[in-house]
Amino acid sequence: MKKTYKINKVFILMMATAMMLVSCEYGTTNDDPTRISGDAVPTLAIMPIMQIQSHRNITAGLGRLSGIVTQQWIGFDAQQVAYTSYAIGETDIENFWNNGIYVGSMRDCIDIINRTSDTEGVNTRGVAKIYLAANLGMATNSWGDIPFSEAFQGVDHLFPKYDSQEFIYSEIIRLLNEAEADLLATDNLGGIQGSLISLSNAGWIRVANALKARYLIQLTKRDPQASTKALAAIANAMGSNADQAQFDFENSQNGANALALFGQGRPNTMIIDPQFATLMTGDPRQDLYMTEDDGDFLFYDGSEDLFWAQFDSPGLLMTYAEQKFIEAEALERNGGDGTAALVAGVTANMEFIGVPAADIATYTGALALGGTLDADIETIIGEKYKALYGNTPIEVWNDYRRTGFPTLTANADGVNGFNPSGVIPRRWLYPISERVSNPDSFQAAITAQGGHLLDVDMWAYKN
């Protein structure tokens, strides 16, 4: 069943307003007269650009790499073949670090935060902090230690230090706590400005708590109270699919879902991994995820049947299904029974993409926990692996590095100079621009983490 999503028309109006604000007078030779600068840019004009880039980040390059190494997709041609063999170097992630995250979404989040106060724009600031936390999570889960405390300060800090991953996680939780306080505050501007997602302040608070649960559960190797803390956050988190922070991409190449754009622009350079196709055999979601073509399974074929391969496929910061899988895992780790939460997670995913109710009932009726803790975690993460397909692939990689599930066999051709042990990659390399432009901080981060290779574990997932 295909759903139609349309981009908020407010975006077009705001962009038109922004264009009218452009000055045509030249100042200094270093000023671009075609760009709005300084305080002339209204916060409501930054918010939609930040949201578009943030939701694109989730299923664009870093998401595709995550899905390839965790064997949901496989390279069939061009660079994707090299990525399947873990030949992923400093130049391969350059654009994602710079344009996607640092110069892109996180820069815009910081701009919004800096342009607001405790009385004017405070609710908008809360939403920006939620997105900043989510982008920080993607960045630290990709590279480990990253610049943050000294970043985004321009000429005052041209060579920002790399903060430890432990510090970044504490900052993520701080931002989400502050976001909740900002969204509870009275805003003289009358509420959230410029958002293309129609959630109330209370709705954004539920999303903030869901994200908090995500990043807390990721610390099960570092914090013995991680599961308890995650459950506390879930108590104030989303209650159904309707609570998701869902970004509705327009049906065009200018603002389309990144995964669908890649499928159309680079046809069949990446296809469904055969092991994932086999895993999905008999699953009622298979025909909504992939289509068979002469023995190969494609994630994109231009038809309207594949839920996550449409230009207007939605973008999610985090799904309600993911939250329920986290709840199931946390309950099991705390000695409880996560069966009901597991069933709810699978049900939420299937309902969202349009699986018939009878098929959902048949599938979930066979789900059960009650074995050893390790076996139950394997079942939960295995179902989460299938449900997160197409929407948040980096979380699949995070789960694999943290729990060892799902059970995957590393590519036999995965031994190379970037990955001498041949394991499924544990991190990405820092981009070459950092080696050249911020060499001292770059080298300090490499030394602190024990090397600059794909098989070097990061703090959160280290045994």
N, C-alpha and C positions, 0 to 999 in steps of 0.2 A: 504494500500500500504506500503510495507516495504522498508526502505531505508538502504543502507549498508554504514557503516562508518568504516574507518580503522585508526589505530593509526599511527602517523608520524614515519617513519623509522629512523628519526634523533635520536629519543629516544634510540633505540637499539645501534646505533653507539656511542652515548655519554656514555651510560652505559659501553660499552666495553672499551672505552677510560679511563673511571674512574677506572675500574678494573686494567688496566695496570699501573696506578699510585700508586697502593697500595704497601707500603713498607713491606718487610718481616723481617726487623730487629726489635728486641725488644728494647724499650727504658726503661721506668720505668715500674714497675709492674702494674701500673694503666692504661697504654696505651694499647689499643686494636690494634694489628698489622694488623688486617684485615680491618680496617677502615681508610679512608682518613681523615686527620685532618688539621686544620689550613688553611693556604693560599694555600695548595696543591689542594683544591677542586675548580675547575673552576666554575664560575657563570653559564655557560651554562649547567653544569651538575646538578645544583640545581633547575633551572627553571622548567624542566619537572616533577620532583618529587613534587615540590610545586603545579604545576597545576593539576596533577593527584589527590593529596590529597584534594585540594580545591574543585574540581568538585565532588569528592566522598562525601565530607562533606554535600553538598547541598541535596542529596537524601539518605544519609545513616541514622544513628541513629536519629539525631536531626530532620531531615526531616520526618522520619517515625513517630516520636512522634507528630510532628506538624500536620501531616495528620490524625493521629488517633484522637487527641482531637478536631480537626475541622471536624471530621466525613466524611472524604473521605475514610478512611479505618477503619476497626474494628478488634479487636483481636478475633481469632477463637480458638487459642490454645496457651499454654506456656505463656511467659511473656507478650505477646501482649494482653492477656485477662486482666491482671492486669492493663496494661497501659490504656486500654479502660475505666476502673473504676477509673482512675487517681491515682492509687497506684504506684507513680513514686518517688523513694527516692534518697538518696545521692549516692548510689552505681550504680544506673541505668544509670547515665549519666557520670560516671567516665571516661570511655574510650573516649567519645566524647570530653570532656574538654581537656584531656591530649593528647592522641595520635592523635586525629583528628585535634584539633585547636592549642593548646599551644605548644606542642612538635612537632606537625606536621606542618600544613600549615603556621601558623603565624611565627613560628621559621624560616622556610625557607625563608619567605618574608624578615624578618629582616636580615638574612644572606646575601641575595642578595643586599639589600640596603646598608649594611655595606661594601660590597666588591666592590662597584662602586664609581665613582667620578663624578664631574660636567663635565668632558670631556671624560672619558673612562667608558662606561657602563651606561651613563646617561639615554639612551632610555630604557634599560633593567630595570633600577631602576624605571622608570615610570610605567612599567607593574607590577612590584612587589608591588608598592604602590597601584595600583588598586586592586590587589588581597588582600593586607593587609586590605584595607578599607572594602572590601566585607566580609572577615572573621571576622573583628571587628564587622561589622553589625550583622552577625549571632550570635556572642558571646553575644553582649549586648542585642539583642532581646531575647536571651535565658535566661540570668541571671540578666540583669540590670547592676549594678555596677560591673566592672571587672578590674583586674590588667592590666595596659598597660604602663603608663609613667615610672614605676620602674621595669617593667618586662623585661625579655630577657637580663639581665645584669649579670647573673652568680653569682659568689661569692660576687660581689659588692652589690647585693641586693637579698639575699636569702629569704626575707620576704616582697615582694612587696606590696605596698598599693593597695587598690581597688579604681580606679577612678570612679567618679560619671558618670551616664549614660549621663547626660548633657554634660560633658567634652568629653566623648567618641564620641558623635555625632559631636561635633566640630572638633575632630581629624579626623573623617571619611571625613568630607568636606575638611579639610586642606589637607589630603593625596590625595584626588581626584584633588584638585586644583594644588598641587605640581606635580602630575602625568602628568597633561596636560603640565605644563612648561617643565618637563623633556623630554617629547615626542616631544616637539617643538625644543629642543636644538640640536646642532650639536654633534654627538657622534663619536669620533675618532676610535672607534671599528667598525664603519660601520652600526650601527643599533641594533635592539633587538637581544639578544643572547639566543639561546636555547629554544625559545617558540615553543610549539607543536600546537599553533593556528596561522594560517596564516592571520594575520591582519596587515595592514600598521600602521605606527605611527598615521596617521589621523584616521584610524579605531578604534584604541585603545582610542583616544581622544573622539570619539563619544560614546564609551562604558562608559568611565569615566563620561561623562555628563549624560548618562542614569541612572547610579548608583547614581549620585548626586541627580537626580530628585526623585529616590526611597526614599533616606534617608531624603530628605527635606519634601516630602509629609507625611512621618511618623510623622512629628512634628506638624500636624494640631491642636493637643490639646495644644501645648506649644507655637507655633509661629503663630500669626495672618497673617504673610506674607508668610507662608509656601507654599501656592499654587502659589503665584506670583513668588517666587524663583524657584519652581519646573518648571514652564513654561519657565523661563529664561534658565534653564539648558537644557530643551528639545529642545530649539531652536538650540542647537549645538550637539544634540544627534543622535541616529541611525535613518536612513531613510527607512529601510526595514529589512526583515528577514536576508538578506545577510550581514548585519552589525553586527550580533550577535557574541559575543565571544563564539564560539561553540567548545567544546572539543570533539574529535572523539575517543571514547573508542574502543579498539580492541575487536574482537569477541572471547574472551577467559576469563577464570576465573581470570587470573592474572591482567587484566587491564580493567575489565568490569564495566558497569553501576551498581552502588550500589543497586539500586532498583531491577534490574533484578537478581543480585547475591543473594539478600535476598530471592526473590521468588523461586529461584532454591534450595538454601541451606536450607530454612525453609519453605517448601511447605505448603501452606494453614494454617500457623499459623496466618496470617493476610490476610483478604479478603476485598472486597469492602463493605463499610457501606451500609446497605439497603436504608438509606435515600438518599445517593448519587446516588445509582442505580436508585431510583425512580425519582430523580431530572433530571437525564440524559435521561429518557425515551423520545423517539422521537427526541433526539438531534443526529445529524449525526456523532458526535464523540463517541457515546456510544460504538459501536463495535470496536473502536480503543483504548478504555480505558479498557474494561472489557469483560468477557465472562461468560455466565450463565452455571451453573453446578448444576442440581437438585435443583433449587430454590435459590442457592447461586451465587453471582457474584464474579469472581476471577480476580485479577489484573495481575496474572501470570499463564499461563498454558502450557508454553513451545512452544506454536505456534508462527508463525511469524506475526500474525495479530495485536497484541497489540503493539502500537507504543512505549510506554514508558517501555516495559517489555522485551526488547532485550538486550543481552550482549553489543551490539554495539549501543544501544540507546544513543543519544548525551547528553552531559552535557553542560548546559548553565549557565553562570554567571547571566545573566538576558535576558529575551526574549524581542524582539521588541513589542510583544503583550502586555506585562506588561507595557512598556513605554507608549503605546497608552491608556491603561486604566488609568494610572496616569494622562495623559494629559486630558482625558475626565473628571476625577474628579476635577482636578485643574481648568478647564474652568468653570465647574458648580459652584464651590465654589467662583469663581470670577465674577459670574453673567452672564457668557456666555453660549453657547450651546455646550455641549460635544458629541452630537449625532454622528457627523462624526468621531471623534476620537474613540468612542465606537465601531462603525461598523468596523473601521480599525483594532482595537484590536482583535475583534472576527475573522475577515477575516485573519489576520496574523497568528493566532493560527491554524485555520482550514487549511489554505494553507500549513503550515509547516508540519502538521501531515498527510496530504494527503486526505483531504475531497474534493470530486468532486466540481467543480465550481458551478454547478447548485444547489447543496445542500447548498452551502455557500450563494448563492443569495437568496434562499428561506428563510433561517434562518435569515439572517441579514435584509431582507426586513421587518420583523416583529418587529425589534428593534426601539425603539423611546424613547426620553426623553421629558421633557417639563412639568413635574408635579412639585410638591414641591421639594425643594432641598433635603430633606430627602429621598423622593421617588426615585429621580434620582440617588442619591448616592447608594441607595439599589440596583437599577438595575445595575449600573456599577460594584459594588463589587460582585454582584451575577454572572455576566458574567466573571469577573476576577477569581472568585472562580473555575469556570469550566475550564477556559483556563490555569490556573497555575497547574492543576492536573499533577502529574508525573514529573514536571520539577523544580519547586521552592516552595515546600509545606510550608516552614516556612513563606513565604510572605502571604499565606492564613491566617495563625495564626496571623500574625502582623496586617492584615486588620481587622480581627474579633475583636481583642482587642482594636483597635483604633476606629472603626466605629460601632461595634455591628452587622455588617453584614458579611456573611449571617446570617439570624435568625436561631439559633441552640438551641436545648433543651439539657441541661446538663444531663449526665448519672444519672439515679436515684440511681445507686449504687456508685456514685462518692464521697460520704462523707467518709472521713477516716482521720487518724492522720496527713497525709501530706496536706490534703485539707478539713479542718473542715467545711467550708461553702458549699462544694459540687459544686462550680461553675466550669465551664470549666477553666482549669488552666490558670493562668495569667503569670507564669514564671516557670522555673525549679529550683530545689534546687542546691546549690553549691555542688560539689563532696566531698566525705568524705576525700579525700586526702588533700583538702584545710583545712578542720577542724583540721586535724592532723598535717600537715606540716607548715601551715601559720595561726595559730589560732588567733593571735591578729588582723591581717588584716581582716580575715574571720569574726570575731565577730564585728569589727567596721563596716563592710559593712552591716551585718544583722541589726545592730542597726540603721544605717543611713536610711535604706530602710523600716523599720517598721516590720521586722520579717523574718522568714525563712520558709515560707509555700508557697504552690502552689497558694493560693488565694490572695497573697499580690501583689498589682499592682506595676508596675515599673513606673519610672518618665514619660516616653514618652507617656504612655497610661492611666495615672491616670486622673480621672474626676475632 
